[in-house]
Amino acid sequence: MTSQPPIHLFSYGTLQLPQVQLSQFGRLLAGQPDILPGYRKAMVEIADPAVIAASGERFHPILLRTGLELDEVTGTVFQITAEELAAADAYEVSDYRRVAARLRSGLEAWVYVKA
């Protein structure tokens, strides 16, 4: 039997909030600080009432790819299950898309960026 490789999720915004983790994953996630190079943060207005209720915030950060090493975003990398990744996908609104990215630590992680 082969084991599945770990799933890493890099969060720079509301997925780091305890209330969002509890509502989406049913548990608090343990994570480590990390950095995503080549991106910068902007803000997006959220219209989905369920997402606003979970986060308590109408404006959420969103990432824009610049490709410049000098641009970087700090956040937290979490190890999650496939089911939790699906729950994160359901939480993110259509302004976001999930992409794979290499973090400063060398880990490959999923991250939500501007669609």
N, C-alpha and C positions, 0 to 999 in steps of 0.2 A: 504494500500500500504506500503510495507516495503522498507526502504532505504538501499542501498548497503553500506557495510562497506568501509571506505576510503582505497584507494590504496596508499601505501607508497613505494617509490623508493629511495634507498640509492645510492648516487653517490660519487665516490672518484676520478673521472677522468673527461673525456671530456664532459660528460653530465652536468657538472657544468658550462661549457663555454656558455656565452650568445649567440654566433653565432650558436652553436650546438642546443641549446634550440629553437631558432627562426626557424632554418631550419627543425627541427624534430617535434616541437610541435606548432609552429606558435605563441608562446608567451614566455615570460620570466617566469620561475617558481620561486615561493617563497619557501624558505626552511629554515631549522634549522640545525645548526651543530650537529653532532652526531658521535658516534664511533662504529665500528664493531669489536668486540673481536674475537680472534681465527684465524685471517688471517694476511698475510703480502703481501706487494705490490711487484710486479716484473714489467717488461716491455715486450711488445710484438710489433713486427713490423707489421704494417697494410699494406695490399696490395690493398684493395678496394679503387679505385680512388674517389668514392663518399664520403666515410667516411673521407679520407684524405682532400678532398676539404671542407667538413663541419667543420672539427676540425682544419685544418691547421697544423696538426701534423702527422708524419709518425709512430712515436712510441707512444703507449698508455699504461697507467698502466693497470695491470691485477692482480687479487687477487688469491693467493694460500692459501688453507685452511691448517692451522697447528694444529688447535684444542687447542693451548696453549693460556691461558688467558693473558699471558704477551704480546703476539703478538696482535696488534690492528692497525686498519686503521681509520684515521679521514676522514670525508667527510660531506656531506649534505644530509639530508633526505627531500624529496619532497613529497607532496600529489598531486597525478595525477589522471587522468581519465583512464578508460579502453582503450579508443582510444589512449591516450598518451602512455600507457604501450605497446600497439601494435606497435606504432611508435618507441619506444625505442628498442623493439625486432628487428624491421627491420633495425635499425641503427647498432646494434652490429653484428660484423662478427662472423664466425663460431668458432673462438678461445674462445668465451665466451658462457656460459650458464647461464640462470637465475635461482636462487635458493631463497628460503625464509630463512631469518635469523633474529635473535633477536638482536637488537641494544642495546647499553649500556643504553639508555633511557628507555628500556622496549618495545619499538615499534617493531612490526613485520614488516619487509620490504622486498621487492624484491631487489636483488643485483646480478650484473653480475660478475661471477667468471670464472676461467680457466676451459674450457670444458674438 
